[in-house]
């Protein structure tokens, strides 16, 4: 990130919750970890995205189509639509 947006983000006290970074946002994972650590933000590298399945060892093993369908249906189902 450029210095100005990075400073704005760090000073945004109301910002909370999870965030993700994509390769186009940063040059390397090490920079993400360094920036997060410097800002006092917990950071975890969850792995690499690619292929035709969404796999989280021991938790999830779905085809991309099925994972997308489940993601799109959760909120409407919870709201009874």
Jmol script that loads the backbone (N, CA, C; Angstrom):
load data "model"
ATOM      1  N   UNK A   1       0.835  -1.185   0.000  1.00  0.00           N
ATOM      2  CA  UNK A   1       0.000   0.000   0.000  1.00  0.00           C
ATOM      3  C   UNK A   1       0.874   1.241   0.000  1.00  0.00           C
ATOM      4  N   UNK A   2       0.354   2.292  -0.529  1.00  0.00           N
ATOM      5  CA  UNK A   2       1.073   3.550  -0.481  1.00  0.00           C
ATOM      6  C   UNK A   2       1.008   4.092   0.940  1.00  0.00           C
ATOM      7  N   UNK A   3       1.959   4.959   1.306  1.00  0.00           N
ATOM      8  CA  UNK A   3       2.027   5.454   2.672  1.00  0.00           C
ATOM      9  C   UNK A   3       0.763   6.181   3.115  1.00  0.00           C
ATOM     10  N   UNK A   4       0.184   7.017   2.276  1.00  0.00           N
ATOM     11  CA  UNK A   4      -1.003   7.772   2.691  1.00  0.00           C
ATOM     12  C   UNK A   4      -2.171   6.855   3.056  1.00  0.00           C
ATOM     13  N   UNK A   5      -2.581   5.883   2.208  1.00  0.00           N
ATOM     14  CA  UNK A   5      -3.674   4.985   2.608  1.00  0.00           C
ATOM     15  C   UNK A   5      -3.317   4.154   3.829  1.00  0.00           C
ATOM     16  N   UNK A   6      -2.066   3.716   3.933  1.00  0.00           N
ATOM     17  CA  UNK A   6      -1.643   2.911   5.078  1.00  0.00           C
ATOM     18  C   UNK A   6      -1.812   3.720   6.362  1.00  0.00           C
ATOM     19  N   UNK A   7      -1.379   4.962   6.362  1.00  0.00           N
ATOM     20  CA  UNK A   7      -1.523   5.804   7.547  1.00  0.00           C
ATOM     21  C   UNK A   7      -2.998   6.024   7.874  1.00  0.00           C
ATOM     22  N   UNK A   8      -3.818   6.248   6.872  1.00  0.00           N
ATOM     23  CA  UNK A   8      -5.248   6.454   7.084  1.00  0.00           C
ATOM     24  C   UNK A   8      -5.863   5.214   7.721  1.00  0.00           C
ATOM     25  N   UNK A   9      -5.506   4.032   7.230  1.00  0.00           N
ATOM     26  CA  UNK A   9      -6.033   2.793   7.785  1.00  0.00           C
ATOM     27  C   UNK A   9      -5.611   2.630   9.237  1.00  0.00           C
ATOM     28  N   UNK A  10      -4.348   2.861   9.517  1.00  0.00           N
ATOM     29  CA  UNK A  10      -3.853   2.684  10.883  1.00  0.00           C
ATOM     30  C   UNK A  10      -4.511   3.636  11.859  1.00  0.00           C
ATOM     31  N   UNK A  11      -4.914   4.817  11.407  1.00  0.00           N
ATOM     32  CA  UNK A  11      -5.507   5.785  12.322  1.00  0.00           C
ATOM     33  C   UNK A  11      -7.024   5.650  12.401  1.00  0.00           C
ATOM     34  N   UNK A  12      -7.595   4.714  11.652  1.00  0.00           N
ATOM     35  CA  UNK A  12      -9.044   4.521  11.656  1.00  0.00           C
ATOM     36  C   UNK A  12      -9.438   3.613  12.821  1.00  0.00           C
ATOM     37  N   UNK A  13      -9.644   4.206  13.988  1.00  0.00           N
ATOM     38  CA  UNK A  13      -9.924   3.432  15.194  1.00  0.00           C
ATOM     39  C   UNK A  13     -11.214   2.636  15.097  1.00  0.00           C
ATOM     40  N   UNK A  14     -12.156   3.058  14.266  1.00  0.00           N
ATOM     41  CA  UNK A  14     -13.432   2.376  14.137  1.00  0.00           C
ATOM     42  C   UNK A  14     -13.344   1.114  13.277  1.00  0.00           C
ATOM     43  N   UNK A  15     -12.232   0.885  12.625  1.00  0.00           N
ATOM     44  CA  UNK A  15     -12.080  -0.268  11.744  1.00  0.00           C
ATOM     45  C   UNK A  15     -11.786  -1.501  12.591  1.00  0.00           C
ATOM     46  N   UNK A  16     -12.586  -2.549  12.401  1.00  0.00           N
ATOM     47  CA  UNK A  16     -12.335  -3.799  13.118  1.00  0.00           C
ATOM     48  C   UNK A  16     -12.821  -4.955  12.264  1.00  0.00           C
ATOM     49  N   UNK A  17     -12.509  -6.163  12.679  1.00  0.00           N
ATOM     50  CA  UNK A  17     -12.964  -7.345  11.968  1.00  0.00           C
ATOM     51  C   UNK A  17     -11.898  -7.915  11.070  1.00  0.00           C
ATOM     52  N   UNK A  18     -12.310  -8.908  10.304  1.00  0.00           N
ATOM     53  CA  UNK A  18     -11.378  -9.610   9.429  1.00  0.00           C
ATOM     54  C   UNK A  18     -11.175  -8.844   8.124  1.00  0.00           C
ATOM     55  N   UNK A  19     -10.017  -9.019   7.558  1.00  0.00           N
ATOM     56  CA  UNK A  19      -9.705  -8.433   6.266  1.00  0.00           C
ATOM     57  C   UNK A  19      -8.857  -9.426   5.493  1.00  0.00           C
ATOM     58  N   UNK A  20      -8.850  -9.297   4.200  1.00  0.00           N
ATOM     59  CA  UNK A  20      -8.001 -10.166   3.389  1.00  0.00           C
ATOM     60  C   UNK A  20      -7.177  -9.317   2.447  1.00  0.00           C
ATOM     61  N   UNK A  21      -6.053  -9.848   2.050  1.00  0.00           N
ATOM     62  CA  UNK A  21      -5.179  -9.160   1.110  1.00  0.00           C
ATOM     63  C   UNK A  21      -4.944 -10.084  -0.071  1.00  0.00           C
ATOM     64  N   UNK A  22      -5.021  -9.535  -1.251  1.00  0.00           N
ATOM     65  CA  UNK A  22      -4.820 -10.303  -2.476  1.00  0.00           C
ATOM     66  C   UNK A  22      -3.450  -9.964  -3.050  1.00  0.00           C
ATOM     67  N   UNK A  23      -2.889 -10.880  -3.857  1.00  0.00           N
ATOM     68  CA  UNK A  23      -1.559 -10.611  -4.429  1.00  0.00           C
ATOM     69  C   UNK A  23      -1.444  -9.259  -5.117  1.00  0.00           C
ATOM     70  N   UNK A  24      -2.523  -8.771  -5.749  1.00  0.00           N
ATOM     71  CA  UNK A  24      -2.422  -7.483  -6.422  1.00  0.00           C
ATOM     72  C   UNK A  24      -2.292  -6.334  -5.431  1.00  0.00           C
ATOM     73  N   UNK A  25      -2.691  -6.559  -4.152  1.00  0.00           N
ATOM     74  CA  UNK A  25      -2.588  -5.526  -3.134  1.00  0.00           C
ATOM     75  C   UNK A  25      -1.176  -5.382  -2.586  1.00  0.00           C
ATOM     76  N   UNK A  26      -0.420  -6.461  -2.575  1.00  0.00           N
ATOM     77  CA  UNK A  26       0.916  -6.469  -1.994  1.00  0.00           C
ATOM     78  C   UNK A  26       1.856  -7.256  -2.893  1.00  0.00           C
ATOM     79  N   UNK A  27       3.124  -6.945  -2.789  1.00  0.00           N
ATOM     80  CA  UNK A  27       4.123  -7.645  -3.587  1.00  0.00           C
ATOM     81  C   UNK A  27       4.420  -9.034  -3.021  1.00  0.00           C
ATOM     82  N   UNK A  28       4.370  -9.190  -1.692  1.00  0.00           N
ATOM     83  CA  UNK A  28       4.728 -10.476  -1.088  1.00  0.00           C
ATOM     84  C   UNK A  28       4.061 -10.630   0.272  1.00  0.00           C
ATOM     85  N   UNK A  29       3.883 -11.870   0.699  1.00  0.00           N
ATOM     86  CA  UNK A  29       3.254 -12.147   1.990  1.00  0.00           C
ATOM     87  C   UNK A  29       4.044 -11.534   3.140  1.00  0.00           C
ATOM     88  N   UNK A  30       5.352 -11.504   3.041  1.00  0.00           N
ATOM     89  CA  UNK A  30       6.180 -10.934   4.107  1.00  0.00           C
ATOM     90  C   UNK A  30       5.825  -9.472   4.366  1.00  0.00           C
ATOM     91  N   UNK A  31       5.490  -8.730   3.323  1.00  0.00           N
ATOM     92  CA  UNK A  31       5.119  -7.326   3.492  1.00  0.00           C
ATOM     93  C   UNK A  31       3.789  -7.207   4.225  1.00  0.00           C
ATOM     94  N   UNK A  32       2.863  -8.119   3.948  1.00  0.00           N
ATOM     95  CA  UNK A  32       1.570  -8.103   4.639  1.00  0.00           C
ATOM     96  C   UNK A  32       1.791  -8.327   6.129  1.00  0.00           C
ATOM     97  N   UNK A  33       2.574  -9.339   6.466  1.00  0.00           N
ATOM     98  CA  UNK A  33       2.846  -9.647   7.872  1.00  0.00           C
ATOM     99  C   UNK A  33       3.556  -8.478   8.547  1.00  0.00           C
ATOM    100  N   UNK A  34       4.538  -7.903   7.894  1.00  0.00           N
ATOM    101  CA  UNK A  34       5.274  -6.774   8.476  1.00  0.00           C
ATOM    102  C   UNK A  34       4.359  -5.580   8.719  1.00  0.00           C
ATOM    103  N   UNK A  35       3.510  -5.245   7.745  1.00  0.00           N
ATOM    104  CA  UNK A  35       2.594  -4.114   7.904  1.00  0.00           C
ATOM    105  C   UNK A  35       1.588  -4.374   9.018  1.00  0.00           C
ATOM    106  N   UNK A  36       1.037  -5.583   9.062  1.00  0.00           N
ATOM    107  CA  UNK A  36       0.070  -5.918  10.105  1.00  0.00           C
ATOM    108  C   UNK A  36       0.713  -5.849  11.481  1.00  0.00           C
ATOM    109  N   UNK A  37       1.896  -6.413  11.619  1.00  0.00           N
ATOM    110  CA  UNK A  37       2.601  -6.408  12.897  1.00  0.00           C
ATOM    111  C   UNK A  37       2.901  -4.978  13.339  1.00  0.00           C
ATOM    112  N   UNK A  38       3.364  -4.161  12.417  1.00  0.00           N
ATOM    113  CA  UNK A  38       3.670  -2.762  12.734  1.00  0.00           C
ATOM    114  C   UNK A  38       2.430  -1.997  13.185  1.00  0.00           C
ATOM    115  N   UNK A  39       1.262  -2.394  12.662  1.00  0.00           N
ATOM    116  CA  UNK A  39       0.010  -1.724  13.017  1.00  0.00           C
ATOM    117  C   UNK A  39      -0.666  -2.354  14.230  1.00  0.00           C
ATOM    118  N   UNK A  40      -0.049  -3.409  14.782  1.00  0.00           N
ATOM    119  CA  UNK A  40      -0.627  -4.077  15.938  1.00  0.00           C
ATOM    120  C   UNK A  40      -1.812  -4.953  15.594  1.00  0.00           C
ATOM    121  N   UNK A  41      -1.834  -5.469  14.374  1.00  0.00           N
ATOM    122  CA  UNK A  41      -2.934  -6.302  13.892  1.00  0.00           C
ATOM    123  C   UNK A  41      -2.469  -7.747  13.816  1.00  0.00           C
ATOM    124  N   UNK A  42      -3.266  -8.656  14.396  1.00  0.00           N
ATOM    125  CA  UNK A  42      -2.951 -10.081  14.298  1.00  0.00           C
ATOM    126  C   UNK A  42      -3.075 -10.513  12.845  1.00  0.00           C
ATOM    127  N   UNK A  43      -2.162 -11.356  12.390  1.00  0.00           N
ATOM    128  CA  UNK A  43      -2.134 -11.744  10.983  1.00  0.00           C
ATOM    129  C   UNK A  43      -1.805 -13.221  10.859  1.00  0.00           C
ATOM    130  N   UNK A  44      -2.537 -13.923   9.993  1.00  0.00           N
ATOM    131  CA  UNK A  44      -2.275 -15.340   9.733  1.00  0.00           C
ATOM    132  C   UNK A  44      -2.254 -15.591   8.238  1.00  0.00           C
ATOM    133  N   UNK A  45      -1.289 -16.345   7.791  1.00  0.00           N
ATOM    134  CA  UNK A  45      -1.225 -16.768   6.394  1.00  0.00           C
ATOM    135  C   UNK A  45      -2.043 -18.050   6.284  1.00  0.00           C
ATOM    136  N   UNK A  46      -3.145 -17.992   5.544  1.00  0.00           N
ATOM    137  CA  UNK A  46      -4.048 -19.135   5.456  1.00  0.00           C
ATOM    138  C   UNK A  46      -3.728 -20.076   4.308  1.00  0.00           C
ATOM    139  N   UNK A  47      -2.833 -19.704   3.428  1.00  0.00           N
ATOM    140  CA  UNK A  47      -2.453 -20.601   2.350  1.00  0.00           C
ATOM    141  C   UNK A  47      -2.544 -19.961   0.990  1.00  0.00           C
ATOM    142  N   UNK A  48      -2.672 -20.813  -0.014  1.00  0.00           N
ATOM    143  CA  UNK A  48      -2.661 -20.393  -1.411  1.00  0.00           C
ATOM    144  C   UNK A  48      -4.010 -20.700  -2.042  1.00  0.00           C
ATOM    145  N   UNK A  49      -4.502 -19.771  -2.844  1.00  0.00           N
ATOM    146  CA  UNK A  49      -5.757 -19.982  -3.564  1.00  0.00           C
ATOM    147  C   UNK A  49      -5.455 -20.469  -4.972  1.00  0.00           C
ATOM    148  N   UNK A  50      -6.201 -21.484  -5.399  1.00  0.00           N
ATOM    149  CA  UNK A  50      -6.037 -22.000  -6.745  1.00  0.00           C
ATOM    150  C   UNK A  50      -6.735 -23.341  -6.881  1.00  0.00           C
ATOM    151  N   UNK A  51      -6.920 -23.801  -8.092  1.00  0.00           N
ATOM    152  CA  UNK A  51      -7.535 -25.099  -8.318  1.00  0.00           C
ATOM    153  C   UNK A  51      -9.048 -25.047  -8.363  1.00  0.00           C
ATOM    154  N   UNK A  52      -9.675 -26.233  -8.312  1.00  0.00           N
ATOM    155  CA  UNK A  52     -11.129 -26.315  -8.455  1.00  0.00           C
ATOM    156  C   UNK A  52     -11.833 -26.767  -7.177  1.00  0.00           C
ATOM    157  N   UNK A  53     -11.119 -26.768  -6.045  1.00  0.00           N
ATOM    158  CA  UNK A  53     -11.711 -27.173  -4.772  1.00  0.00           C
ATOM    159  C   UNK A  53     -11.329 -26.174  -3.681  1.00  0.00           C
ATOM    160  N   UNK A  54     -12.214 -26.039  -2.700  1.00  0.00           N
ATOM    161  CA  UNK A  54     -11.918 -25.256  -1.507  1.00  0.00           C
ATOM    162  C   UNK A  54     -11.654 -26.265  -0.398  1.00  0.00           C
ATOM    163  N   UNK A  55     -10.415 -26.330   0.071  1.00  0.00           N
ATOM    164  CA  UNK A  55     -10.028 -27.325   1.063  1.00  0.00           C
ATOM    165  C   UNK A  55      -9.387 -26.630   2.264  1.00  0.00           C
ATOM    166  N   UNK A  56      -9.948 -26.891   3.445  1.00  0.00           N
ATOM    167  CA  UNK A  56      -9.354 -26.495   4.709  1.00  0.00           C
ATOM    168  C   UNK A  56      -9.211 -27.801   5.469  1.00  0.00           C
ATOM    169  N   UNK A  57      -7.985 -28.265   5.610  1.00  0.00           N
ATOM    170  CA  UNK A  57      -7.701 -29.597   6.152  1.00  0.00           C
ATOM    171  C   UNK A  57      -8.539 -29.910   7.388  1.00  0.00           C
ATOM    172  N   UNK A  58      -9.301 -30.991   7.295  1.00  0.00           N
ATOM    173  CA  UNK A  58     -10.110 -31.458   8.407  1.00  0.00           C
ATOM    174  C   UNK A  58     -11.405 -30.704   8.622  1.00  0.00           C
ATOM    175  N   UNK A  59     -11.664 -29.640   7.856  1.00  0.00           N
ATOM    176  CA  UNK A  59     -12.872 -28.837   8.042  1.00  0.00           C
ATOM    177  C   UNK A  59     -13.764 -28.774   6.812  1.00  0.00           C
ATOM    178  N   UNK A  60     -13.179 -28.457   5.677  1.00  0.00           N
ATOM    179  CA  UNK A  60     -13.954 -28.218   4.455  1.00  0.00           C
ATOM    180  C   UNK A  60     -13.246 -28.860   3.275  1.00  0.00           C
ATOM    181  N   UNK A  61     -14.027 -29.510   2.419  1.00  0.00           N
ATOM    182  CA  UNK A  61     -13.512 -30.029   1.153  1.00  0.00           C
ATOM    183  C   UNK A  61     -14.664 -30.001   0.160  1.00  0.00           C
ATOM    184  N   UNK A  62     -14.789 -28.887  -0.561  1.00  0.00           N
ATOM    185  CA  UNK A  62     -15.889 -28.681  -1.489  1.00  0.00           C
ATOM    186  C   UNK A  62     -15.374 -28.247  -2.855  1.00  0.00           C
ATOM    187  N   UNK A  63     -16.120 -28.603  -3.894  1.00  0.00           N
ATOM    188  CA  UNK A  63     -15.832 -28.053  -5.206  1.00  0.00           C
ATOM    189  C   UNK A  63     -16.144 -26.567  -5.189  1.00  0.00           C
ATOM    190  N   UNK A  64     -15.481 -25.797  -6.035  1.00  0.00           N
ATOM    191  CA  UNK A  64     -15.681 -24.351  -6.063  1.00  0.00           C
ATOM    192  C   UNK A  64     -17.145 -24.010  -6.319  1.00  0.00           C
ATOM    193  N   UNK A  65     -17.806 -24.722  -7.228  1.00  0.00           N
ATOM    194  CA  UNK A  65     -19.215 -24.442  -7.529  1.00  0.00           C
ATOM    195  C   UNK A  65     -20.078 -24.645  -6.279  1.00  0.00           C
ATOM    196  N   UNK A  66     -19.886 -25.765  -5.580  1.00  0.00           N
ATOM    197  CA  UNK A  66     -20.675 -26.033  -4.374  1.00  0.00           C
ATOM    198  C   UNK A  66     -20.377 -25.006  -3.278  1.00  0.00           C
ATOM    199  N   UNK A  67     -19.122 -24.641  -3.108  1.00  0.00           N
ATOM    200  CA  UNK A  67     -18.759 -23.639  -2.100  1.00  0.00           C
ATOM    201  C   UNK A  67     -19.417 -22.295  -2.425  1.00  0.00           C
ATOM    202  N   UNK A  68     -19.435 -21.927  -3.702  1.00  0.00           N
ATOM    203  CA  UNK A  68     -20.069 -20.674  -4.128  1.00  0.00           C
ATOM    204  C   UNK A  68     -21.560 -20.711  -3.863  1.00  0.00           C
ATOM    205  N   UNK A  69     -22.218 -21.813  -4.209  1.00  0.00           N
ATOM    206  CA  UNK A  69     -23.660 -21.949  -3.981  1.00  0.00           C
ATOM    207  C   UNK A  69     -23.979 -21.844  -2.490  1.00  0.00           C
ATOM    208  N   UNK A  70     -23.208 -22.493  -1.654  1.00  0.00           N
ATOM    209  CA  UNK A  70     -23.442 -22.426  -0.205  1.00  0.00           C
ATOM    210  C   UNK A  70     -23.245 -21.008   0.303  1.00  0.00           C
ATOM    211  N   UNK A  71     -22.196 -20.349  -0.156  1.00  0.00           N
ATOM    212  CA  UNK A  71     -21.920 -18.971   0.274  1.00  0.00           C
ATOM    213  C   UNK A  71     -23.080 -18.053  -0.104  1.00  0.00           C
ATOM    214  N   UNK A  72     -23.593 -18.207  -1.321  1.00  0.00           N
ATOM    215  CA  UNK A  72     -24.686 -17.348  -1.791  1.00  0.00           C
ATOM    216  C   UNK A  72     -26.015 -17.636  -1.117  1.00  0.00           C
ATOM    217  N   UNK A  73     -26.201 -18.848  -0.603  1.00  0.00           N
ATOM    218  CA  UNK A  73     -27.500 -19.221  -0.038  1.00  0.00           C
ATOM    219  C   UNK A  73     -27.622 -19.027   1.463  1.00  0.00           C
ATOM    220  N   UNK A  74     -26.535 -18.841   2.186  1.00  0.00           N
ATOM    221  CA  UNK A  74     -26.577 -18.792   3.643  1.00  0.00           C
ATOM    222  C   UNK A  74     -27.461 -17.656   4.168  1.00  0.00           C
ATOM    223  N   UNK A  75     -27.225 -16.439   3.747  1.00  0.00           N
ATOM    224  CA  UNK A  75     -28.001 -15.310   4.268  1.00  0.00           C
ATOM    225  C   UNK A  75     -29.479 -15.397   3.869  1.00  0.00           C
ATOM    226  N   UNK A  76     -29.810 -15.648   2.594  1.00  0.00           N
ATOM    227  CA  UNK A  76     -31.227 -15.786   2.244  1.00  0.00           C
ATOM    228  C   UNK A  76     -31.923 -16.898   3.042  1.00  0.00           C
ATOM    229  N   UNK A  77     -31.255 -18.023   3.233  1.00  0.00           N
ATOM    230  CA  UNK A  77     -31.851 -19.113   4.006  1.00  0.00           C
ATOM    231  C   UNK A  77     -32.056 -18.697   5.463  1.00  0.00           C
ATOM    232  N   UNK A  78     -31.082 -18.009   6.031  1.00  0.00           N
ATOM    233  CA  UNK A  78     -31.187 -17.559   7.426  1.00  0.00           C
ATOM    234  C   UNK A  78     -32.329 -16.569   7.606  1.00  0.00           C
ATOM    235  N   UNK A  79     -32.601 -15.780   6.553  1.00  0.00           N
ATOM    236  CA  UNK A  79     -33.677 -14.789   6.614  1.00  0.00           C
ATOM    237  C   UNK A  79     -35.013 -15.340   6.130  1.00  0.00           C
ATOM    238  N   UNK A  80     -35.029 -16.615   5.751  1.00  0.00           N
ATOM    239  CA  UNK A  80     -36.280 -17.239   5.321  1.00  0.00           C
ATOM    240  C   UNK A  80     -36.727 -16.862   3.916  1.00  0.00           C
ATOM    241  N   UNK A  81     -35.797 -16.490   3.064  1.00  0.00           N
ATOM    242  CA  UNK A  81     -36.148 -16.136   1.669  1.00  0.00           C
ATOM    243  C   UNK A  81     -35.898 -17.276   0.744  1.00  0.00           C
TER     244      UNK A  81
END
end "model"
wireframe off; spacefill off
backbone 0.3
color backbone group
